[in-house]
């Protein structure tokens, strides 16, 4: 019993030491998360407001359209239901076409902020990967993860355009 208590005390001491070392060596907090465009502190980034506004204006109808079509597809039924499975080919075809039109808007506005361009490109790519890999039947874990990942990327354009007063 004494040996067990000694081992427990040694493990607790080791955990305490590791915790203290981690606290002491932790880097200072970053301001990056507070900056929606992920600009580096101290750097004087070029003002991309007008280019961002132009891209937001160009994508607004496409983003609205995608919201409507995605919601309509989701409303066809539960994943794996005959209705949802029947609607998948049309949703896939729509998404392929929509992604091409959205890509054209991105390509026509190369001077938008790099963070905006990266997140919008990621949204396009995530949606294409989602529909290209989906199959009829119950949703696979990777389908759910791909959808969630696309929604994370959607937050970039949504927040930037929203900050410019352009909402869809």
trRosetta pair geometry for C-beta under 8 A, 3 or more apart (Angstrom, degrees):
i j d omega theta_ij theta_ji phi_ij phi_ji
1 4 5.6 -51 -152 33 34 113
1 5 6.6 33 151 -17 65 104
2 5 5.7 -54 -149 37 34 111
2 6 6.4 37 151 -22 65 105
3 6 5.6 -53 -148 35 33 113
3 7 6.4 33 153 -18 65 104
4 7 5.8 -53 -148 36 31 110
4 8 6.3 32 152 -19 64 107
5 8 5.6 -52 -147 37 33 114
5 9 6.3 34 153 -20 65 105
6 9 5.7 -53 -147 36 31 111
6 10 6.4 31 153 -18 64 106
7 10 5.7 -54 -148 37 31 112
7 11 6.4 31 154 -18 65 106
8 11 5.8 -55 -148 37 30 110
8 12 6.4 30 154 -18 64 106
9 12 5.7 -53 -147 37 31 112
9 13 6.3 32 153 -19 64 106
10 13 5.6 -53 -146 37 31 112
10 14 6.3 33 154 -20 64 105
11 14 5.6 -52 -146 36 32 112
11 15 6.4 32 154 -19 64 105
12 15 5.7 -54 -149 36 31 111
12 16 6.4 34 151 -21 64 106
13 16 5.6 -53 -150 34 32 114
13 17 6.5 33 152 -19 65 104
14 17 5.7 -53 -149 35 32 111
14 18 6.4 31 153 -17 65 106
15 18 5.7 -53 -146 37 32 111
15 19 6.3 34 154 -20 64 107
16 19 5.7 -56 -148 37 29 113
16 20 6.4 27 155 -17 65 106
17 20 5.9 -55 -147 37 30 109
17 21 6.3 29 155 -17 65 107
18 21 5.8 -56 -147 38 30 111
18 22 6.3 32 154 -21 64 107
19 22 5.7 -55 -148 35 30 112
19 23 6.5 29 155 -18 64 105
20 23 5.7 -55 -150 36 32 111
20 24 6.3 27 155 -17 66 109
21 24 5.9 -59 -144 39 30 109
21 25 6.0 5 165 0 67 116
22 25 6.4 -69 -137 48 24 95
22 26 6.3 46 159 -53 62 98
23 26 6.0 -37 -149 -3 27 118
27 30 7.8 23 119 -47 115 92
30 33 6.7 102 93 -2 94 85
31 34 5.2 -57 -170 39 69 115
31 35 6.3 57 137 -19 88 107
31 41 5.4 83 53 -63 132 125
32 35 6.1 -70 -154 39 34 104
32 38 6.0 27 -166 -136 91 72
35 38 5.9 145 100 -80 101 20
35 39 5.2 -108 164 36 145 79
36 115 7.7 157 138 120 57 150
36 159 5.4 -139 -158 134 134 128
36 160 6.6 175 137 -79 121 71
36 163 6.8 160 71 -36 158 152
37 45 7.6 -158 119 85 132 168
37 48 8.0 159 -149 51 147 124
37 113 5.1 -59 -150 170 119 156
37 115 4.8 167 -163 41 56 142
37 116 7.1 -24 -126 -37 90 88
37 160 7.0 85 -85 -104 87 109
38 115 4.5 144 34 -91 110 138
39 43 6.5 -143 173 71 89 106
39 45 4.8 -100 -133 -18 121 141
40 43 4.1 54 76 8 102 127
40 45 7.7 130 35 -55 75 105
45 48 7.5 -46 143 -10 110 102
45 113 7.7 41 160 -128 139 100
47 50 7.7 55 128 6 95 87
48 51 4.7 -61 -167 53 78 112
48 52 5.1 86 127 -31 91 100
48 111 6.5 -171 -134 145 95 76
48 112 5.8 96 173 -160 124 36
48 113 4.2 161 77 -61 155 77
48 116 7.6 -163 125 15 141 134
49 52 5.7 -57 -144 37 25 112
49 53 6.2 27 156 -21 63 106
49 164 7.3 155 -159 -108 80 115
50 53 5.5 -49 -145 35 32 114
50 54 6.4 36 153 -21 63 103
51 54 5.6 -50 -148 34 33 113
51 55 6.5 30 153 -15 64 104
51 109 6.2 143 -175 -173 85 94
51 111 3.9 -120 -120 102 150 93
51 112 4.6 -157 134 -81 102 50
51 113 7.4 148 87 -27 111 58
52 55 5.9 -57 -150 39 31 108
52 56 6.2 34 152 -21 66 107
52 112 5.0 106 -88 -143 55 90
52 113 5.6 10 -77 -3 114 99
52 116 5.7 177 -120 -52 97 170
52 160 5.9 -112 -166 164 124 118
52 161 7.7 -158 163 -84 93 59
52 164 6.3 -179 118 -56 109 149
53 56 5.6 -53 -145 37 30 114
53 57 6.3 32 155 -21 64 106
53 164 5.3 -165 -96 -174 80 147
53 166 7.1 145 -142 -26 66 137
54 57 5.8 -54 -148 35 29 112
54 58 6.4 28 153 -18 63 108
54 109 5.6 179 105 -120 105 122
54 112 7.4 -137 64 -74 90 99
55 58 5.6 -56 -147 38 33 112
55 59 6.2 14 161 -7 69 111
55 105 6.7 115 -148 154 71 97
55 106 7.3 49 -143 -109 116 49
55 109 4.0 164 -83 129 94 162
55 112 4.3 -3 -16 -75 148 144
55 116 6.6 119 85 143 151 134
55 117 7.9 -103 -131 -79 166 74
55 120 7.6 -114 164 -39 130 169
56 59 6.3 -66 -141 45 26 97
56 60 6.3 49 157 -51 64 95
56 157 7.4 162 -106 -168 77 89
56 160 7.0 -144 -78 112 116 91
56 161 3.8 152 -132 -116 118 100
56 164 5.6 172 14 67 169 140
56 166 4.1 117 150 73 127 155
57 60 6.0 -31 -147 -3 27 119
57 166 6.4 -109 -71 -124 57 149
58 62 7.8 2 138 6 63 119
58 105 4.1 164 137 -150 121 114
58 108 6.9 -171 -143 78 164 121
58 109 6.3 -167 25 -34 150 136
59 62 5.1 -71 -158 51 57 112
59 63 5.3 55 147 -26 90 106
59 102 6.3 56 -127 -138 98 88
59 105 5.2 149 -73 126 78 155
59 106 7.9 48 -74 -60 121 71
59 120 7.2 -100 -94 -140 165 134
59 157 6.6 -66 104 -167 154 142
59 161 7.5 -116 72 -76 112 148
60 63 6.0 -58 -141 36 24 107
60 64 6.4 24 160 -17 62 108
60 161 7.1 167 -82 -168 87 147
60 166 5.8 -102 -82 175 123 110
60 168 5.1 177 -157 -73 71 113
61 64 5.6 -54 -146 38 33 113
61 65 6.1 38 155 -23 65 107
61 168 7.7 -167 -77 -120 19 126
62 65 5.6 -51 -146 36 30 115
62 66 6.4 29 155 -18 63 105
62 98 6.5 142 -163 -164 96 89
62 101 5.9 -169 -114 111 129 111
62 102 5.0 159 154 -85 150 89
62 105 6.6 -144 5 -7 152 151
63 66 5.7 -53 -146 37 32 110
63 67 6.4 37 152 -22 64 102
63 102 8.0 93 -62 -111 67 122
63 157 6.9 -155 -92 121 144 135
63 158 7.9 167 -171 -82 147 77
63 168 4.6 127 94 59 109 164
64 67 5.7 -52 -151 32 31 113
64 68 6.5 28 153 -15 64 106
64 168 4.1 -129 -65 -170 85 113
65 68 5.9 -59 -152 38 30 109
65 69 6.2 19 157 -11 67 111
65 98 6.7 -164 107 -123 118 121
66 69 5.8 -57 -138 43 32 105
66 70 5.8 31 163 -19 68 110
66 95 7.9 76 -130 -114 101 73
66 98 5.7 126 -84 175 99 150
66 102 7.9 11 -45 -59 137 138
66 127 7.8 -47 -155 -125 136 160
67 70 6.1 -58 -142 39 23 108
67 71 6.2 20 160 -15 61 111
67 168 6.7 164 -2 127 139 108
68 71 6.0 -61 -148 39 25 108
68 72 6.3 24 156 -19 63 109
69 72 5.6 -53 -145 37 31 112
69 73 6.3 32 155 -20 65 104
69 91 7.2 154 159 -128 102 79
69 94 5.6 -149 -178 147 148 148
69 95 8.0 -176 117 -69 134 71
69 98 7.4 -157 50 -59 154 152
70 73 5.7 -54 -149 35 31 110
70 74 6.4 31 153 -18 65 105
70 91 8.0 91 -108 -151 51 114
71 74 5.7 -52 -146 37 33 112
71 75 6.2 33 154 -21 65 108
72 75 5.6 -56 -147 37 31 113
72 76 7.3 51 149 -42 59 88
73 76 5.8 -33 -165 -2 38 116
73 84 7.7 81 171 -139 73 78
73 87 5.7 173 -139 138 77 129
73 91 4.4 73 -116 -102 142 135
76 81 7.5 -174 123 78 81 119
76 83 4.6 -162 164 138 89 102
76 84 4.9 141 97 -90 108 58
76 86 7.7 -143 172 64 137 86
76 87 4.3 -106 -106 -2 175 156
77 81 3.5 -94 137 71 133 148
77 82 7.5 6 75 57 167 51
77 83 3.9 110 -8 68 137 115
77 84 4.4 -123 70 -36 93 93
78 81 4.7 101 58 -30 74 116
78 84 6.5 -110 81 -18 31 142
79 84 5.9 -118 -111 120 31 162
79 137 8.0 15 157 116 85 38
79 138 5.6 77 121 -151 101 46
79 139 3.7 -17 170 -31 165 97
79 143 7.4 138 -139 109 147 148
80 84 6.8 24 32 66 24 128
80 85 6.9 21 -153 -51 23 107
80 136 7.6 101 -122 170 48 62
80 137 5.1 5 -116 177 87 35
80 138 3.7 0 -64 -73 139 54
80 139 6.9 -103 -31 -15 94 59
81 84 4.7 87 55 10 87 101
81 85 6.8 -157 86 -5 42 88
82 85 5.7 -58 -143 41 29 111
82 86 6.1 31 158 -22 66 108
83 86 5.8 -56 -147 35 27 110
83 87 6.4 19 156 -14 63 111
84 87 5.8 -62 -148 40 31 108
84 88 6.7 54 150 -48 63 92
85 88 5.7 -32 -156 -4 35 120
85 136 3.8 58 -141 -139 110 105
85 137 7.0 62 -96 -35 122 36
86 89 8.0 -52 178 19 36 95
87 90 5.8 -66 -165 48 55 109
87 91 5.7 54 143 -24 84 111
88 91 5.6 -61 -142 40 31 110
88 92 6.0 34 160 -23 68 106
88 134 6.3 -144 -152 118 122 121
88 136 6.1 -151 21 -79 154 76
89 92 5.6 -53 -146 35 31 113
89 93 6.3 29 156 -17 65 106
90 93 5.7 -53 -145 38 32 110
90 94 6.2 35 154 -20 65 106
91 94 5.6 -51 -144 37 31 113
91 95 6.2 31 156 -20 65 107
91 131 6.7 -148 121 -123 87 120
92 95 5.9 -56 -146 36 27 109
92 96 6.5 30 155 -20 63 105
92 131 4.3 158 -121 176 73 114
92 132 7.4 119 -149 -75 109 41
92 134 7.2 -151 -82 59 110 113
93 96 5.9 -52 -149 33 30 113
93 97 6.6 26 154 -13 63 107
94 97 5.9 -64 -155 40 30 108
94 98 5.9 27 154 -19 69 112
95 98 5.6 -53 -137 41 31 112
95 99 6.0 35 160 -23 65 106
95 127 5.6 -146 -167 156 118 107
95 128 6.9 174 141 -93 108 50
95 130 7.7 -95 175 77 162 100
95 131 4.5 152 70 -24 150 161
96 99 6.0 -54 -147 33 24 111
96 100 6.8 25 153 -18 58 105
96 128 7.0 83 -103 -122 62 87
96 131 7.0 -127 -47 96 79 141
97 100 5.9 -58 -157 33 32 112
97 101 6.7 25 151 -14 66 106
98 101 5.8 -59 -151 39 33 108
98 102 6.1 29 153 -16 69 108
98 127 7.9 -62 90 130 113 147
99 102 5.7 -54 -142 41 32 110
99 103 6.1 39 154 -25 65 105
99 124 5.1 121 -148 -160 93 91
99 127 6.0 -172 -83 89 117 117
99 128 5.2 84 -128 -67 171 102
100 103 5.6 -50 -144 33 29 114
100 104 6.7 37 152 -24 61 99
101 104 5.6 -46 -155 27 34 115
101 105 7.0 34 148 -17 62 100
102 105 5.6 -51 -156 33 39 112
102 106 6.6 40 147 -19 67 102
102 120 7.7 -147 165 174 111 103
102 124 5.5 -168 100 -98 124 115
103 106 5.5 -51 -149 35 37 113
103 107 6.2 35 154 -18 68 107
103 124 5.9 117 -71 -162 85 158
104 107 5.8 -56 -145 40 30 110
104 108 6.2 27 156 -19 64 111
105 108 5.8 -59 -144 38 29 110
105 109 6.5 -2 162 5 63 115
106 109 6.4 -83 -150 50 26 91
106 117 6.5 115 -159 -140 102 81
106 120 5.8 177 -99 116 118 126
106 121 6.2 119 -159 -77 158 81
106 124 7.2 -87 -21 -24 149 150
107 110 7.0 1 -165 -60 37 92
109 112 5.0 41 141 -26 106 111
109 117 8.0 -162 102 -92 89 100
110 117 7.5 44 -143 -106 47 146
112 116 4.7 -91 148 86 115 131
112 117 5.4 142 82 -54 104 93
113 116 4.4 89 65 4 89 108
113 117 7.0 -165 90 -6 45 86
113 160 7.2 -154 47 -136 128 144
114 117 5.6 -56 -144 41 33 111
114 118 6.0 34 158 -22 68 107
115 118 5.8 -54 -144 36 29 111
115 119 6.3 20 162 -12 65 108
115 156 6.6 -151 151 -152 83 117
115 160 7.7 160 101 -71 101 136
116 119 6.4 -61 -146 40 24 101
116 120 6.1 18 159 -13 62 114
116 156 6.3 164 -124 157 42 106
116 157 6.5 87 -157 -94 80 66
116 160 5.0 -25 -103 1 107 179
117 120 6.0 -61 -143 42 26 108
117 121 6.0 26 159 -19 64 110
118 121 5.8 -58 -146 38 26 109
118 122 6.2 27 155 -20 63 108
118 156 7.3 -121 83 -157 74 166
119 122 5.5 -51 -146 36 33 114
119 123 6.5 40 152 -24 64 101
119 153 5.2 174 -168 -163 73 72
119 155 7.2 -88 -172 74 139 63
119 156 2.4 41 124 29 162 170
119 157 6.1 -165 104 -29 109 71
120 123 5.6 -48 -150 30 34 114
120 124 6.7 35 151 -17 64 101
120 153 7.7 152 -87 162 15 100
120 156 6.4 -121 -43 95 60 120
120 157 4.8 79 -85 -60 94 120
121 124 5.7 -52 -152 35 34 112
121 125 6.2 30 153 -15 67 109
122 125 5.7 -57 -143 42 32 110
122 126 5.9 35 157 -23 67 108
122 153 4.0 -143 105 -130 106 137
122 156 7.5 86 48 12 115 144
123 126 5.8 -54 -143 36 26 111
123 127 6.4 24 158 -17 62 107
123 150 5.9 88 -144 -161 62 76
123 153 4.0 -172 -70 119 70 115
123 154 5.2 104 -117 -75 126 58
123 156 7.2 -142 -35 44 117 108
123 157 6.7 -63 -2 5 154 122
124 127 6.1 -62 -154 36 27 107
124 128 6.5 23 154 -16 64 108
125 128 5.8 -56 -148 37 32 110
125 129 6.3 29 156 -16 66 107
126 129 5.8 -56 -147 39 29 109
126 130 6.2 37 152 -27 64 106
126 146 6.3 169 -172 -173 85 77
126 149 5.3 -153 -138 108 134 98
126 150 3.6 178 120 -89 128 83
126 153 5.5 162 2 22 144 145
127 130 5.5 -49 -148 30 32 117
127 131 6.6 16 162 -7 66 104
127 150 5.3 98 -64 -134 69 142
128 131 6.5 -63 -147 42 28 96
128 132 5.9 22 160 -16 66 116
129 132 5.9 -62 -139 42 27 109
129 133 6.0 7 168 -5 65 118
129 146 5.9 -137 106 -147 102 128
130 133 6.6 -83 -154 43 18 96
130 134 6.3 24 159 -35 63 109
130 143 7.0 89 -152 -146 83 66
130 146 4.3 164 -95 134 85 125
130 147 6.1 95 -128 -72 138 62
130 150 6.1 -41 -36 -34 139 142
131 134 5.7 -42 -136 18 35 116
133 142 7.1 -67 134 117 141 119
133 143 7.3 -161 104 -89 101 76
133 146 6.9 151 60 -45 130 168
134 143 5.7 80 -104 -117 87 117
135 140 7.7 47 39 -18 97 119
139 143 4.4 -128 -163 79 88 136
139 144 5.7 90 147 -49 129 90
140 143 4.7 107 54 -5 72 101
140 144 7.5 -143 94 0 44 83
141 144 5.9 -56 -157 37 36 109
141 145 6.3 32 149 -16 69 109
142 145 5.3 -52 -141 41 38 113
142 146 6.0 43 156 -24 68 103
143 146 5.8 -54 -146 35 28 110
143 147 6.5 28 153 -18 63 105
144 147 5.8 -53 -148 35 31 111
144 148 6.3 29 154 -16 65 107
145 148 5.7 -54 -145 39 32 110
145 149 6.2 34 154 -22 65 107
146 149 5.7 -52 -145 36 30 113
146 150 6.5 32 155 -20 63 103
147 150 5.9 -56 -152 34 30 110
147 151 6.6 29 151 -18 64 106
148 151 5.6 -56 -152 35 34 112
148 152 6.7 39 149 -23 65 100
149 152 5.6 -48 -153 29 36 113
149 153 6.7 32 151 -13 65 103
150 153 5.7 -55 -151 40 36 110
150 154 6.3 49 147 -31 66 103
151 154 5.2 -42 -146 25 36 123
151 155 7.3 54 151 -32 57 90
152 155 5.9 -42 -171 9 37 117
153 156 6.1 -33 -175 8 51 112
154 157 6.7 -62 -163 46 45 97
154 158 5.7 42 148 -21 75 120
155 158 5.4 -63 -136 46 31 115
155 159 5.7 27 168 -19 70 111
156 159 6.4 -65 -148 36 18 101
156 160 6.4 7 162 -9 60 113
157 160 5.9 -61 -138 43 31 106
157 161 5.7 20 169 -9 70 113
158 161 6.5 -60 -138 44 19 101
158 162 5.9 22 159 -21 59 116
159 162 5.6 -55 -140 39 26 115
159 163 6.3 29 159 -22 62 105
160 163 5.9 -55 -152 32 28 110
160 164 6.8 15 151 -8 61 108
161 164 5.7 -63 -153 43 37 106
161 166 4.3 -77 -178 81 93 101
161 167 7.0 151 124 -82 101 38
161 168 7.6 11 117 -7 146 95
162 165 7.6 56 -175 -67 32 14
162 166 7.2 -101 -74 66 26 55
162 167 5.7 54 -108 -89 75 87
